[in-house]
Amino acid sequence: MENNIIMLNEDQRKKLERFANTGTHSAKLIKRAKTILALDRSNKKDHLRINRICEQVGISREALNVIRKDFLASENAEAFLQRKKRETPPVAPKLTGDVEARIIALACSEVPEGYAKWSLRVLSEKSVELGFVDELSHMSVQRILKKHSISLT
């Protein structure tokens, strides 16, 4: 239990206080800063009990333990107060650069027989027919063409 004690130096304390009291930050990060400030035992004769800190900050005991563990594992106060960046998107994109290139090449090619010009719906249907993707909406085709400044006129 002794290695779970948080002892902040003056610089860390000031940074956490400034973070918790000024600027615009997410409520979650502000609660994390306030929790660490409440858990700090440096220069204190009497410290707050865990239940009291939980009530004061408005978190559960489990959340307090997670915050303490995260702070002790972080390199410094700044790293602790940054949101973790997601390594991969929640859903992998269906349209890769290769698929976009094929759709653009298709849009620049000859129009199928029976059509006067390419339309978004015809491009999406033809992309599926040619096996570029399993399914593709006409709005996705529009975003691809707009992204690459290509018009169908």
C-alpha positions as CSV (number, residue, x, y, z in Angstrom):
1,M,0.0,0.0,0.0
2,E,2.9,2.3,0.7
3,N,3.9,2.4,-3.0
4,N,0.4,3.7,-3.8
5,I,1.1,7.0,-2.0
6,I,1.1,10.1,-4.1
7,M,3.6,12.7,-3.2
8,L,3.5,15.7,-5.6
9,N,6.3,18.3,-5.9
10,E,5.4,22.0,-6.0
11,D,5.6,22.1,-9.8
12,Q,3.3,19.1,-10.3
13,R,0.8,20.5,-7.7
14,K,0.6,23.9,-9.5
15,K,0.1,22.3,-12.9
16,L,-2.7,20.1,-11.6
17,E,-4.4,23.0,-9.8
18,R,-4.1,25.2,-12.9
19,F,-5.5,22.4,-15.1
20,A,-8.4,21.8,-12.7
21,N,-9.4,25.4,-12.2
22,T,-8.7,27.2,-15.5
23,G,-9.2,26.7,-19.2
24,T,-11.7,24.4,-20.9
25,H,-11.0,20.7,-20.4
26,S,-13.3,17.7,-20.4
27,A,-15.0,16.9,-17.1
28,K,-13.3,13.5,-17.0
29,L,-9.8,15.1,-17.1
30,I,-10.7,17.7,-14.5
31,K,-12.0,15.0,-12.2
32,R,-8.7,13.1,-12.7
33,A,-6.7,16.2,-11.7
34,K,-8.9,16.9,-8.7
35,T,-8.6,13.3,-7.5
36,I,-4.8,13.4,-7.7
37,L,-4.7,16.7,-5.8
38,A,-6.9,15.1,-3.1
39,L,-4.8,12.0,-2.9
40,D,-1.6,14.1,-2.6
41,R,0.1,13.5,0.8
42,S,3.0,15.9,0.5
43,N,3.2,18.6,3.2
44,K,0.0,17.3,4.9
45,K,-0.3,16.2,8.4
46,D,-3.7,14.8,8.0
47,H,-5.0,13.4,4.7
48,L,-8.5,12.7,3.5
49,R,-10.0,9.3,3.6
50,I,-10.7,7.4,0.4
51,N,-14.5,7.5,0.9
52,R,-14.3,11.3,1.5
53,I,-12.3,11.9,-1.6
54,C,-14.8,9.8,-3.6
55,E,-17.7,11.9,-2.3
56,Q,-15.8,15.2,-2.8
57,V,-14.8,14.5,-6.4
58,G,-18.0,12.4,-7.3
59,I,-16.4,9.1,-8.4
60,S,-16.4,5.5,-7.2
61,R,-13.7,3.8,-5.2
62,E,-12.8,1.7,-8.3
63,A,-12.5,4.8,-10.4
64,L,-10.2,6.4,-7.8
65,N,-8.0,3.3,-7.8
66,V,-7.8,3.4,-11.6
67,I,-6.9,7.1,-11.5
68,R,-4.2,6.5,-8.9
69,K,-2.7,3.6,-10.8
70,D,-2.7,5.6,-14.1
71,F,-1.0,8.6,-12.4
72,L,1.7,6.4,-10.8
73,A,2.3,4.7,-14.1
74,S,2.5,7.9,-16.1
75,E,5.8,9.7,-16.8
76,N,4.6,13.1,-15.6
77,A,1.5,15.2,-14.8
78,E,1.2,16.4,-18.5
79,A,1.1,12.8,-19.8
80,F,-1.4,11.8,-17.2
81,L,-3.8,14.6,-18.2
82,Q,-3.7,13.8,-21.9
83,R,-6.3,11.7,-23.5
84,K,-4.9,8.5,-24.9
85,K,-4.9,8.6,-28.7
86,R,-6.6,5.7,-30.5
87,E,-4.2,3.5,-32.4
88,T,-6.8,2.2,-34.9
89,P,-10.2,3.6,-35.9
90,P,-13.2,1.9,-34.3
91,V,-14.2,0.6,-37.7
92,A,-11.8,-0.1,-40.5
93,P,-12.5,2.0,-43.6
94,K,-14.0,0.1,-46.5
95,L,-12.6,2.4,-49.1
96,T,-8.9,2.2,-49.4
97,G,-6.7,4.3,-51.6
98,D,-6.7,1.5,-54.2
99,V,-10.5,1.4,-54.3
100,E,-10.7,5.2,-54.6
101,A,-8.2,5.1,-57.5
102,R,-10.3,2.4,-59.3
103,I,-13.5,4.5,-58.8
104,I,-11.8,7.6,-60.1
105,A,-10.4,5.7,-63.1
106,L,-13.9,4.3,-63.8
107,A,-15.4,7.9,-63.6
108,C,-12.9,9.0,-66.2
109,S,-13.5,6.1,-68.5
110,E,-16.1,5.7,-71.2
111,V,-19.7,5.8,-70.1
112,P,-21.6,2.4,-70.3
113,E,-23.9,1.9,-73.2
114,G,-27.3,3.3,-72.6
115,Y,-26.2,6.2,-70.5
116,A,-25.4,9.7,-71.6
117,K,-23.0,10.4,-68.7
118,W,-21.8,8.9,-65.5
119,S,-24.1,9.4,-62.5
120,L,-23.2,8.7,-58.9
121,R,-25.6,5.8,-58.7
122,V,-24.3,4.3,-61.9
123,L,-20.7,4.6,-60.6
124,S,-21.6,2.9,-57.3
125,E,-23.5,0.1,-59.1
126,K,-20.7,-0.5,-61.6
127,S,-18.0,-0.5,-58.8
128,V,-19.9,-3.2,-57.0
129,E,-20.5,-5.1,-60.3
130,L,-16.8,-5.0,-61.1
131,G,-15.9,-6.2,-57.6
132,F,-14.1,-3.2,-56.3
133,V,-16.2,-3.4,-53.0
134,D,-19.1,-5.5,-51.7
135,E,-21.4,-2.5,-51.4
136,L,-21.1,1.2,-52.0
137,S,-23.5,4.0,-51.7
138,H,-23.8,6.8,-54.2
139,M,-22.9,9.3,-51.4
140,S,-19.6,7.6,-50.8
141,V,-18.8,8.0,-54.5
142,Q,-19.7,11.6,-54.2
143,R,-17.3,12.1,-51.3
144,I,-14.5,10.4,-53.2
145,L,-15.0,12.5,-56.3
146,K,-15.3,15.7,-54.2
147,K,-12.2,14.9,-52.2
148,H,-10.2,14.6,-55.5
149,S,-12.0,17.6,-57.1
150,I,-13.5,15.5,-59.9
151,S,-16.9,16.5,-61.4
152,L,-19.2,14.3,-63.5
153,T,-20.3,17.1,-65.9
